Amino acid sequence: MSGREPTDSGHDDSILNNNEHAHHQAEALQVDADVYYAGVNNREVLACSDDDVLAQLNTILDPQFIQADPKKNEHYRVGWRSGGGSATAVVFPQTLVALWQVLKVCVSTNAIIVMQAANTGLTEGSTPSGNQYDRPVIVVNTLAMDNLYLLNRGEQVVSLPGATLHQLEKQLGEVGRAPHSVIGSSCLGASIVGGVANNSGGALVKRGPAYTELSIYAQINEHGELCLVNHLGIDLGDSPESILNNLQNGQFSQDDIPKTSKLASDREYVERIRDVEADTPSRFNADHRRLYEASGCAGKLAVFAVRLDTYPVAEQEQTFYIGTNSERELAELRRQMLRTMENIPEVGEYMHRDIFDVSKKYGKDTFLSVLHLGTDQLPKLFSIKGRIDAVLNKISWLPNAITDKCLQLMSYLFPSHLPKRLLAYREKYEHHLILKMSNQGIHEAEVFLNTFFKESPTGDFFICDKDEAQRAYLHRFAAAGAAIRYQTMREKSVGDILALDIAIPRNQLDWLEKLPPDIEQSIDKKLYYGHFFCYVFHQDYILKKGSDPSAVKKAMLNLLNQRGAKYPAEHNVGHLYEAEPDLRQFYQELDPTNTFNPGIGKMEKTKRNCSCCH
């Protein structure tokens, strides 16, 4: 079920056209020997009442794992940044077999299924959206199923749906390996499967989007039948229950897993970003190349596990801090490093001076929390904060976002947290780049940077010590939350926040946008930061009071279309963006009856006759 053959090269000419794409999908459905049927379907079933659905759920789950009270389950029905909707219940299966049973109930009662893990997404894709559904909605939270199994002495990992990136990073560290991604949101508890399901990118230059062709998932096919598909490449049994029980308990050989030609990561990505003359972006959510079963499914499947590559830990790492007042100089640095250097960077994170300032003031409490508490307890703290907010927001006489405002005021009590050399560069330079090199690349980069900036009147660099490096990365990590906090603290004087994540063509030298006056006049503050070598940027706009966010967004997207940019680049369409035609087709093929997460990509929410997608 792929947008391309699994072993194709990563070049653009390997993309299959729509007819070929549909043919491969249909062929896979017909001949796949790893499909196991549940014996239930929703093709002819009328939608049951909420009470009927709840009654059946109560026969398979302990009541403590079913939350139907809208006041108590609101935290799971509302997006991390925006969005939310109603649901008949939020359920918390504790095992994979229990999850399978929940799916069977939902299919037999013709209920909508919204899959959810950590709910850290930014585009409302892991919660219901509004109330305009034609069937009962069940939110299925998978965080309780968080086992990780290292394969072949840690060369790969099998992750269950609730396992987090932070958990993976910690477990792999014990065997000297590193995960496919260490994006900042791992500190908030972002799940591994959620990242794969959304083609999420991250800060690691060499890794590309989270991607695998090895997974096990439940699907509702064109006949409305629930089935389990085992493409994990591991023999786990011959029935859904035995397969899922063995997977849950690690009852399979973990050191002699046979090799497979299927990809468990985007191994073609380094070659792709080195092509700095290409007029297409390096990675974005709707890329044909990286839509394959669980990868990019966006909740259109119920994913039980994914299998991913891991990587050796670098023997040495060194961070370089770069500042310049010329955007063209920074673009040329990127081009030369990717074209000429044998060793490309591990990380290359960009910050504009404006987001540097906002992060310094409004991301300080996040910065200090990670610095002093570490990441082990942070996901729990954010979860607790979310629950407190849900309660306090219902008290009419309290100010909005009172916990954020209290945390902001408390942060003023602490001394300056940024190193002197970073602050000096903020005064001197508009554009900042945090560059991490490893092993032989450290010396190569130092030689390159000395040569590159030797005659430069507009830029310079310094080599960070360990403390400066840690604080520079934490400062960059705090940026996204700081933009929201800025808007929250100034809610009486500014308008909404418009957050875009975009990927621009790899050959563009004028990478920083120039906005026309009619858009500029609607904006209070523009905040730019992102993954510079991938040319993936986060652009947050704080609008002026009274500005129309829908009109501004429409104008912004028109400009991006003219630049050949793709959006969203790594947060996926959710309920905020319209899915491109190929992404729509992919969703329809994965979920012909529109039972899983209906409405994403601004598609229909109603039950679909499967004939419409052929």
Secondary structure, DSSP 8 states (H G I E B T S, - for coil): -BSS-TTS-SSGGG---HHHHHHHHHHHHHH-TTEEEEEEE-SS-----HHHHHHHHTTTS-GGGEE--TTTSHHHHB-SSS-BB--SEEE--SSHHHHHHHHHHHHHTT-EEEEESS---SSSTTS--BS--SS-EEEEE-TT---EEEETTTTEEEE-TT-BHHHHHHHHHTTTEE-S---GGGGGT-BHHHHHHTT---SBTTT-S---S-EEEEEE-TTSEEEEEEESSS---SSHHHHHHHHHTT-S-SS-----SS-SS-TTHHHHHH-TT-SS-S--TT-GGG-BTTBT-TTSSEEEEEEEE-EE--S-EEEEEEEES-HHHHHHHHHHHHHH-SS--SEEEEEEHHHHHHHHHHSHHHHHHHHHH-SSSHHHHHHHHHHHHHHHTT-TTS-TTHHHHHHHHHHTTS---S-HHHHHHHHH-SEEEEEEEETHHHHHHHHHHHHHTTT-SSEEEEE--HHHHHHHHHHHHTHHHHHHHHHHHTTTTEEEEEEEEEE--TT-S--S----HHHHTTEEEEEEEEEGGGTEEEEEEEEETT--HHHHHHHHHHHHHHHT-BS-SSS--TTTS---HHHHHHHHHH-TT--BSTTGGG---S---GGGG-
